[in-house]
Structure formats: C-alpha cells, structure tokens
C-alpha cells in the first residue's frame, strides 16, 4: 500500500469518527410526564408497605394447586406461543441493530472466456485465431454507513424496545395463565362443594316430601303446601345435572390451561381439594410501583419508546447519508497467482454522499405516520396507566368487601347450626316435629352453600389484587407470611 493510499484510508476513518456522533432526532419521552400524575395512594388500601407477590398462592398450602400451576407454566400453549413471539422479537432487534456495524463480505471468483478474433483489427492480422482469457481473483469488501443523524441508532433502539415489550408481554401471558388456572381451580373446588351440598339437600327434601305426604293424608296440611314441597324438591333435583355439567366444563378448562386432555386430569386433581382460606391484607405499596410491577404497563412504556425512536429514524431520512466502502484482494491469470498478494494486490476506496431531492412525498408521509403512531402510543400508555391504577384500587376494595361478606356468612353458619341442633333436641325429646328439624337442616346446608361460594370469591378477590399489582410470580419470598384462617373443615358436612 502506497503512502497516498494510506493517507486516503486514514482520512476516511477520521471522517467516520468525527461525524458518527450522538445526533438524534427522536423527541423527548412523554412517559415521565404521564407517570407524574399517578396519585400518591390507593383510595381503599388498608395497608401499605413493600409488595412481595412471589408465589403468593403457596399460602393456600394446597399441593394440588401447586402442581396445577407448575404444569401450566411448563405445558401451557399460550405461553409457548408467547415465547415464540419473544424469540422473533429478539431476532428482529438483532436485525435492526446490524446496520450499526460495518458489512464485510469475502469473495473468490474465476472467469474464463474464449472468443474469435474475427471482425476485429487483431483478427485481420491473426487470421482465424481465437482469443482466450482466464482470470482468478479474491476480494474482501467493507461497507459502512455513517449514522450522522441517528437513523440507524434509533432503528436499533426501536427494535430493542419492541423486544423488551415482547418479554413483558410474555410475563403478562404468564400472569394471565396462572390467574385463569387459579380461577378455574377455585371454581372447581366450589362446584364440588355445591354438588355435595345439593345431594344432601335432595336427601333432606326427599324426607320432607314423605313427611308432608303423610301429613296430607291425615288432613294436617293442604294440597297447596304439598305441591310447594314437591315443586321445591324437583327444582333442587333439576339443579344437580347443571352443577355436574359445570364441574365437567371447569375440569375441561383446567385441562386446556395445563396442556392436557380432559380425560387425563385425575392424577392432577385427585378426590380431595382442600385449599386454605387466606384473610390477611395484601400490602399494596405505592401506586407508582405499577410502572415496574405490572407487565402490561411496562410493555406499553416500551412500545411508546419504540414509537419515539421510530419517529427519530423517519425524521433522519430527510438528511443526506454518507457511506464508506473499501475493498482489497488480488487478481491473477492463474489460480496460484491469487495467493501472491504482494505482487497482485488490488485496493479500492470509496465514499458516497446521497441526499434525497424528490421522493414524491414518501419521506414526509412516513414522518407523519410515525408521528401519528407516537401520538397513539402516548395515549395508549396514559390509558394503560390509568386503567392499571383503577384495576388495582377496585381489586383492593373488592378483597376487603369479600372478606367482610365471608365473615358475615360464617356467623350465619353458627346460627344455622345452633338452630339445627335445637330442632334435633326438640324432636328427640318429643316436643318438636321432624319436619322442623328437616327445615332447619336444609337452611344450614343453604348457608354452607353460600359460604362455599363466598370462600371462592375471597380467594379470587385476593388473586385479583395480586394480578392487578403485577410483579414476579416465580420465586418464593425469603420469609413468606404463613398467617391464614383455615376454612371450616365441616363446611360440607351436615349434622345428622
């Protein structure tokens, strides 16, 4: 390489270093201003403090639920689909980043030509001779676009933000799958309780019909009362197939969530489902924590950043672009001569400046599209943040109300059991009727049925708080809170 060639190469490198600065035409991020309006506290939160949502369902101490959630995390097809989308987004991010680096290509070529000399001045001298030519060459080519206006950097940043948003989407899908699994599980627990209680109520009403028929034959009740008792009996009987169908449908939902067929769920579900009932408050922390805990909020913030960087890249298209190229190699007439790089070397250096003069409005239209998309993402981010705050506040309030409702129904159960025991003693002592005892027993079963549904609602309301607050559901906390109120083990057992 001559001194002149070296000077040119050093000049090109110096230009590249000088102009590849930090220019960027992306607008300032609107996210901090939007997040600044988040209220300082939730309206209905009783407790505050650090929020630790990791595997909170372990407090239910239910191995069946734990196994279901493990299966859902490893086999759910929605998660598999979201994971594939994340892989594609990460690959797209790497693709958008590739423009920041020089492009290097290597080549090895050979050519052979054999043509007549007739029709040329040389052919007139040589007669009917032919002209043969054989060429071999090797090359190493470099090309690089100087990112003067930040177009390539903004495209790379937009791709990276999209990949981060896809990762947050995957986390949101995981939360949704876990929440749906927990919801279906507690629906199944309640449905099984309701079937057991309905069967007991049917037995009670069967005895009640027999007693009423006997009293009707003795003229102690009217036909209208007998009709009412029979109608009540048939209505409860008719509700049992519906509950059985509901149980089958819920088991089918669980099967889909864990990636199994419904006829292969017995080993996971078993016969006894006995989750604990948890009553302690959930520390909600500060609302601004939603920005880092809720995956949908975080994903939307990254999409906002992607739109911002994309707008910067579109704006940069209005300005000239400078590209550098360099090529080196060797050229010879024989294959062995290609490797004689000291005598047969070739060097090409180039620089090109391209400026858009007339594009038919394409660049302006692309800028307007990117600007409109950035405005859309700004509004979407503000709406997502507003919705997240509203959902969290509503979930906290609902949890408080469901706990109060359960306590009220639990006190009703104590009263219903006391009434059943009283009627049982009265009948045993000959001062009360068996019909009164059956009515009291049925009332107790009805309260137990309401209590079972209330227990499900408390569990789902607690799950709703955790889902609304977001966060990691992967690892156990260092010191999990084990305080819990155990659901009454006699919830579906009547007094005989």
ABEGO torsion letter per residue (X at the ends): XBAAAAAAAAAAAAAAAAABBABBABBBBAAAAAAAABBABBAABABBEBBBABGAAAAAGBAAAAAAAAAAAAABAAAAAAAAAAAAAAAAAAAAAAAABBBBBBBBBBBBBBBBABGBAAAAAAEABBBBBBBBBBBBBBBBBBBAAGAAAAAAAAAAAAAAAAAAAAAAAAAAAAAAAAAAAAAAAAAAAAAAAAAAAAAAAAAAAAAAAAAAAAGABBAAAAAAAAAAAAAAAAAAAAAAAAAAAAAAAAAAAAGBBAAAAAAAAEABBBBBBBABBBBAEBAAAAAAABAAAAAAAAAAAAAAAAAAAAAAAABBBBBBBBBBEBBBABAAAAABAAAABBBBBBBBBBBBABAGGAAAAAAAAAAAAAAAAAAAAAAAAAAAAAAAAAAAAAAAAAAAAAAAAAAAAAAAAAAAAAAAAAAAAGABBAAAAAAAAAAAAAAAAAAAAAAAAAAAAAAAAAAAAEEBAABBBABBBABBBBBBAAAABBBX
